[in-house]
């Protein structure tokens, strides 16, 4: 049951990366592909019906983490308090920018909210990547499960890391590139004419950065993160996850060049899911690895609630996910119904 809930938590955050990832990605490429006010309105209309609903997956992920693994939730949210507050403000700024752009119309106001929307999107993607890097790398947990990390120290992984080091920064930059590519694929799928052409061109450019960074991360992660390397050494069949990620990434390139925008977007979704599966498998059973102490850190077994509580929670989780799935099916059926034809 504990392992099942670990998978559920990972799935919630993976779904958030896929769904809210493309509208964050639209923000990342917003000023690159949209040259006119009509272009920008087209991009905002494409995410308008779904962008706020996409954030439900983030709330669900946090809620499931709090319910299933309260010790990890408490340690993570207290140790990463400042970065989490910054993420909250960036989410607020994105929402304000989307809503205020067409309500405060002026020569200064409209471009200002465009810049806020794009800047907050880039920073959100960067912060999420850095956060994932910290979870994978580990933190200096004490015997009570508490820790404190400065923003940076010497940019090395050990022995006294900060929130920012070369690995977490690399993962943050990779997150910006991946979500930018994901958003450009969505923009190409939801537009036509010159806007579609520019979105495809930006997607192709970002694909190169994603391919390079993916190669670096897949090569170095098992070497510099001992628990990840050990997991894959013991279970080599799990290499199917990173191989699926690579295959999906190749699919993005091929489908974009073939002007099959829907297929390119779905391949981008597959890439993100496969990379999350790769990270989750390598991390299991750890939730927060420890640095500098002779212990594995917080695992799913010592951070979870009781087995009976997990079982009861599953009975409530299933109908809740059925309702959420029905809502998303309806929302995205309407969104895809308005997709322009591929040309």
N, C-alpha and C positions, 0 to 999 in steps of 0.2 A: 504493500500500500504506500509506503514511504517513497519507493522508487517511482511508482505511478504518479505521485504528486510532484516529484521532481520533474518528470516529463511534462506534466501539465503546466508548471511554472515556466519551463523553457518554451513550451508551445505558445503560451500567452505572449511572451516577449518577442518570439519569432513572428507571430501574427501582427504584433504592433509594428515591427520593423518592416514587414511587407506592406501593410495597409497605410499606416501613417507615414511610412518611409517614402512612398511616391509623392505625397503632397508636400512633405518636407523637401523632397528632391525637386519638385516644381519650383519651390522657393529658391533653391540653390541655383537653378539655371534660369530663373525668372528674368534677370536683367541681361542674360546672355542671348536668349532666343527671342524675347519679345522686344521688338523695335518700336512699336507704336502703341498708343493707348488701347486700340482695339485688340492688338495682340495680347496685351496684359489682361484685358477683360476676358478674352477667350480662355486664357490659362486659369484665371480665378474662377470662371464659370465651370471649368472642367472639374475642379475640386470642390466647388461650392456645396453640392448636395451631400458630400461624404466626409469632408475634412474633419469636422468636429466629432462625428460618429466614430472615425478611425481611432480617436484618442481613448475610446472606451477600452481598447485592448491594453493600454498602459495602466489604466485604473484597475482593470481586471487582473493584470499581472501583479501589481502591487498588493491588491486585496488577497489574491491567492497566496502570495509569498507571506503576507502577514498571518493568514489563517494556518497554513501548512507548516511554515518554518519561522515561528515568531522570534527565536533567538537570532537567526540570521538577519531578519528584518530589523530588529532592534540594533544590532551591531552595525549593519550597513548604513542605516539611516542616521545613526548618531555620528559615525565616523565620517560619513560623506555629507554632513549637514550643509556646509557652504555650497558645494557643487550642486546639490539637489535644489537648494533655494535658487541658484542661478538658472537651473533648468526650468524651474517653475516660472520664473520671470520671463524667460525666453518663450515659453509656451503662451503666456499671457500676451506678450508683445506680438506674436504671430497672429493670435486671434483678434487683437485690437486692430492690427494693420489691415487684415482682411475685411473687417467690418467697417472701419472708419474711412477706408480709401474712397469709397463712393458717397460718403456722407459729409466729408470735409473737403470739398472740391475747390482747389485754388491752384495757382501756378506754383506755390511752394508746398502746400499740404499734400497733394496727390503724389508728387515725386518723393516726398519725405516718407510717406507710408509704404511706397514701393521699396525704398531702401531698407526700411525697418523690417519689412516682410522678408526680403532676401537675406539681410544680415542675420536676423534671428534664426532663419532656417539653416544657414551655414554653421552658426555657432551651436545650434542644437545637435546637428549631425556630428560635429566635432566632439561635443561633450558626451554624447551617447557612446561614441567609439572609445574615448578615453575611459569612461566608466566601465565598459566591458573589459578593457585592458587591465584595469585595476582588479576586477573580479577574477580574471584568469591568472594574473601575476601573483596575487595575494597581498595581504596587509599585515602589519605588525600587531597581531592580536595578543593581548595579555591573557592571564589565566582566567579573568572574568569575562572574556569575550569582547573587550573594549579596545579601541585603537584610535590613534590620531595620526594624520598624515599632513605634512606641510604641502603647499602647492607644488613646490619642487625643492630638491636638494642639489645633487650633482648629476641628475639625469641618468643615473645608473639604476639597474634593477635591484641591486643589493649592495650592501647590507642595510642601508638606511634610505629607502626610496621616498620619493614624494608622489603626489598624485600624477605629476607629469614626469615621465622619463622617456627615453628614446623609444621603448616598446609601446607605451600607451599613446604617445604622440603619433607614432606610425599607424597605430590602429585607428586613432581619431581622424587622421588624414585619409586613411582608407575608407572610413565611414562616410566622409564627405564625398569622396569620389564615387562610391557605390550608390549612395542615395541620389547623387546628382545624375548618374547614369539611369537609375531607376525612374527618377522624375522626368528625365528627357524622353525615355521610352513612353511614359504615360502621355507627355505633351505631344509626341509624334502621333500617338494613337488617337488623341482627342482633338486634333487640329487638321488643317489642310493648307494647301498653297505654300507660300514662302515660309510661313511659321513652321509647318510640318518639316520642310527641308532643313531649316536651321536646327530644329530639335533633333533630327536624325544626325546631322553633322556634329552637334555637341555630344550626343550619345556615343558616336564613334570615337571622338577625341577622349572622352572620359573612360571609355572602354580600355584604351591603352594604359591609362594610369591604374585602373582597377586590375588589369591583367598583371602588371608589374608588381603591384603591392600584394596581390593574392599570392603570387609566386614567392615573394619574400616571406610573408607571414606563414604560409603552409610549410615552408622549408625551415624557418627559424623557431616557430612555436614549439615543436616537439623537442628541440635541442635546448632551448633556454628555460622551458617550463617542465621540470622533471616529471611532475605528475601526469602531464599530458603525454609526454613521450613514452612513459611507462604503460599507460592505458593502451596506446596504439601498438606498442611492442607485444603486449600480452594478447591483444585482440586484433590481429592484423586485418581480419575481414571488415572491420569498421572503417578501413580506408575507403570503402565505398562512398562514404559521406563526402570527403574532400574530392574524390573523383567525380561524383555527381555535380559538385560545385563547379569544377573545371569544365565539365561537359555543358552545364547550363550557361556558363560564361561564353563558351564558344558558340552556343546557340544564339545568344544575344547578338553577337557579331554577324553571324550568318543571316539571321532573320532581318536584322536592320539593313544589311546590304541588299537583301532580296525585297525590301520595302514591305515586309510582312510585319506591320507594327504591333498587332495584337499578339502574335507569336513571340516577338522580341520582348514585349512586356512580360508575358508569362514565363519566358526563360529567365528574365531578370528576377521574377518572384522565386523561381526554382533555385537560382543561385543563392539568394539571401537565406532561404530555408535550409539549403544544404550546408551553408557555412555555419548557421546556428546549430544545426545538428552535429556538425563536426566539433564545435566548441563545447556543446553540452556533453557529448560523449567523452571528450578528453577531460572535462572537469569532474565528471561523476566519480565518487559520491560527494565530492567537496562542493560546498557553497561559497566559502571564503577561505582559501588556503592561507596558512600563516607563514610569515617571514621572520626568520631570526629566532625561532623557538623550536624545540624538539617535539612538535606535535603537528598533526595534519591540518589543524585549523578547525573551522566549523564544517562538519559533514552533515548530510541530510539526516543521519540517524541520531545525532546528538542535538540537532537544532529543531527537530520536528515536534509537533504536538502529538498527543496520544493516538494509538492505532484506532481506538474507538471514535475519537474525534475526526480523524481522517476519513473513516468509513461513513460517518454521518454526513460529513461535508460533501462527500461524493454524491449522495442522494439529492442534495440541493444544487450542486454544480451542474449536473447533467441537464435538468430542465432549464436552468438559466442559460446554458450554452445553446440549447435548442432554440430558445426565444431569440438570443443574440444572433444565431445563425440565420433564422428566418428574416430578421430585420435586415441583416447585411445582404442576404440574397435578393430581397426586394429593392434595397437601395442601389445595389450594383447592377441589377437587371435594368433598372431605369437609366443608370449612368452609361452602361454599355449600349443601350438601345440608341443613344444619341451619338455614338461613335461615327465619325465620317468614314466613308469608304476609303480603302487603301489605294493609293495611286503612286 
